[in-house]
Amino acid sequence: MIGIALIASADGTAFDLDLRTGKIALAEVTPQNQAMLLTARPGEYKEYPAMGVGVPDMVMDHEVRVWRRRIVEQIEADGQRIKKINITASGIELEAEYK
């Protein structure tokens, strides 16, 4: 999906418009949309209070199945079809695309 490109902060928890060329950039936004859904905590988007997984809260939580289900729910609610999802101690591998 082509949309307005954003730049993630160094820690990946904040996003801003990509204005490096001096104008708003358009680019493939599926990965940035996924990153925003994963990092946002429920309630951070006031117009959609149920949106967001809150992955930063996963630290030291061993309920992987619960987190996997939250990720699947949010990605599917965004209109994406999940091809692959794998949660390990080193990170989350997610392959999904818009339907």
C-alpha positions as CSV (number, residue, x, y, z in Angstrom):
1,M,0.0,0.0,0.0
2,I,1.4,3.4,-1.0
3,G,0.9,6.2,1.6
4,I,2.6,9.0,3.4
5,A,6.0,7.8,4.6
6,L,7.1,8.3,8.2
7,I,10.4,8.1,9.9
8,A,10.7,6.1,13.2
9,S,12.7,7.4,16.1
10,A,15.9,5.5,17.1
11,D,13.9,3.4,19.7
12,G,11.0,2.9,17.3
13,T,8.4,4.3,19.6
14,A,7.7,7.6,17.8
15,F,7.1,8.5,14.2
16,D,7.3,11.8,12.2
17,L,6.7,12.8,8.6
18,D,9.6,11.9,6.2
19,L,10.5,15.4,5.0
20,R,14.2,14.6,4.1
21,T,13.6,15.6,0.5
22,G,11.9,18.9,1.5
23,K,8.4,17.6,0.7
24,I,6.1,14.9,2.0
25,A,7.3,11.5,0.8
26,L,5.1,8.7,-0.6
27,A,6.2,5.1,-0.1
28,E,5.2,1.6,0.7
29,V,3.7,1.9,4.2
30,T,2.7,-1.6,5.1
31,P,5.8,-2.1,7.4
32,Q,5.4,1.3,9.1
33,N,1.7,0.6,9.7
34,Q,2.6,-2.7,11.3
35,A,5.2,-1.1,13.4
36,M,2.8,1.6,14.6
37,L,0.2,-1.1,15.5
38,L,2.7,-3.2,17.4
39,T,4.3,-0.4,19.4
40,A,1.1,1.6,20.2
41,R,-0.6,0.7,23.4
42,P,-4.4,0.5,23.5
43,G,-5.7,4.0,24.3
44,E,-2.9,5.9,22.6
45,Y,-5.1,6.6,19.6
46,K,-8.0,8.5,21.1
47,E,-10.3,8.0,18.1
48,Y,-9.7,4.3,18.2
49,P,-9.1,3.3,21.9
50,A,-8.9,-0.4,21.3
51,M,-6.2,0.0,18.6
52,G,-2.6,-1.1,19.4
53,V,-0.8,-4.1,20.8
54,G,1.7,-2.5,23.2
55,V,4.6,-4.7,22.4
56,P,7.0,-2.8,24.7
57,D,4.9,-4.3,27.5
58,M,5.9,-7.8,26.5
59,V,9.2,-7.6,28.3
60,M,9.5,-10.3,30.9
61,D,6.0,-11.6,30.0
62,H,5.9,-15.3,29.2
63,E,2.3,-15.4,27.8
64,V,3.4,-15.7,24.2
65,R,0.0,-17.1,23.0
66,V,-1.8,-14.0,24.4
67,W,0.6,-11.6,22.7
68,R,0.4,-13.6,19.4
69,R,-3.4,-13.4,19.6
70,R,-3.3,-9.6,20.2
71,I,-1.0,-9.1,17.2
72,V,-3.2,-11.2,15.0
73,E,-6.3,-9.3,16.0
74,Q,-4.8,-5.9,15.4
75,I,-3.2,-6.8,12.1
76,E,-6.4,-8.4,10.8
77,A,-8.5,-5.4,12.0
78,D,-6.2,-3.2,9.9
79,G,-7.2,-5.2,6.8
80,Q,-4.1,-7.2,6.5
81,R,-3.8,-11.0,5.8
82,I,-1.1,-12.6,7.9
83,K,1.2,-15.0,6.1
84,K,3.6,-15.7,9.0
85,I,4.1,-14.7,12.6
86,N,6.8,-15.9,14.9
87,I,7.5,-14.6,18.4
88,T,10.9,-15.5,19.9
89,A,13.1,-14.0,22.6
90,S,15.0,-12.0,20.0
91,G,11.9,-10.4,18.4
92,I,8.8,-10.7,16.3
93,E,8.8,-11.9,12.7
94,L,5.7,-10.8,10.9
95,E,4.8,-11.2,7.3
96,A,1.4,-9.7,6.3
97,E,0.0,-7.7,3.4
98,Y,-3.2,-5.8,2.7
99,K,-6.0,-7.8,1.3
